Amino acid sequence: MVTDKRDPIHAQLVDARRNQILDAATEVFAEKGFHHATIKDIARHAGIADGTIYIYFKNKPDLLLGILNRVNESERRGSDLAKSLEGEIDVRQFMKVYVRHRLSVMDDNLRGFQAVLPDILANTELRERFLREVIEPSFQVAEPIFEQWVAAGAVRPMNAALALRLVSSTFFGMLVLRMMGDATLENAWADLPEVVTNFLFDGLEKKEPSR
């Protein structure tokens, strides 16, 4: 990745160019499939020279992982979750806002995820890189935050690693169902932040009213 932390303007230009390339790669992968798409196809779609892509991405697998990192919001995940620790902790309200944001991002990037998911699942190398470079770092960032919620009494004690994977699989499952055209999920997408938050915090148990 090309970046220069000393020059914010340069960093913005780099981000803009990377997003331009990732947008083009998403469209080309969706149209031709990962294996049939070429760097030349992506460069032509982006309106840039072939060599320009190699300044920002080494190869097609790096482009695919770049698309997934963008959907995952990997670079901002830590700072987003850390906001839950600012001031008095209200994890339930934070989670509702966070779920709404993540579902919005997933909805906006549905085509990109749909374009690369089949290759991720079918290709062992890509699948291992996705787990190692995107999924596991997200868990590593989130787990200490979860443990601080427990320490503050904001959530009950539990296995943080397993709890995070349960939450992650909930999002992943909803995304796959949405991609498959589940009408119920698509029509209720705007209602999901409330439903998901209530499910995570209350579960299925019917609680008797306190006396």
JOSULHU-V333441 format. One record per backbone hydrogen bond with DSSP energy under -0.5 kcal/mol. NH is the residue of the N-H (numbers start at 1). CO is the residue of the C=O. Records with the same first field share a line. If there is no record, write none. Layout:
NH: CO  CO
This chain:
3: 1
7: 4
11: 7
12: 8
13: 9
14: 10
15: 11
16: 12
17: 13
18: 14
19: 15
20: 16
21: 17
22: 18
23: 19
24: 20
25: 21
26: 22
27: 23
28: 24
29: 25
30: 26
31: 27
32: 28
33: 28  29
37: 33
42: 38
43: 39
44: 40
45: 41
46: 42
47: 43
48: 43
52: 49
53: 49  50
54: 50
55: 51  52
56: 52  53
57: 53
63: 59
64: 60
65: 61
66: 62
67: 63
68: 64
69: 65
70: 66
71: 67
72: 68
73: 69
74: 69
76: 73
77: 73  74
78: 74
80: 76
81: 77
82: 78
83: 79  80
84: 81
85: 82
86: 83
90: 88
94: 90
95: 91
96: 92
97: 93
98: 94
99: 95
100: 96
101: 97
102: 98
103: 99
104: 100
105: 101
106: 102
107: 103
108: 104
109: 105
110: 107
113: 109
114: 110
115: 111
116: 112
117: 113
118: 114
120: 116
121: 117
122: 118
123: 119
124: 122
127: 123
128: 124
129: 125
130: 126
131: 127
132: 128
133: 129
134: 130
135: 130
136: 131
138: 134
139: 135
140: 136
141: 137
142: 138
143: 139
144: 140
145: 141
146: 142
147: 143
148: 144
149: 145
150: 146
151: 147
152: 148
153: 150
154: 149
155: 149
160: 158
163: 159
164: 160
165: 161
166: 162
167: 163
168: 164
169: 165
170: 166
171: 167
172: 168
173: 169
174: 170
175: 171
176: 172
177: 173
178: 174
179: 175
180: 176
181: 178
182: 177
183: 181
186: 182
187: 183
188: 184
189: 186
191: 188
192: 188  189
194: 191
195: 191
196: 192
197: 193
198: 194
199: 195
200: 196
201: 197
202: 198
203: 198  199
205: 202
207: 205
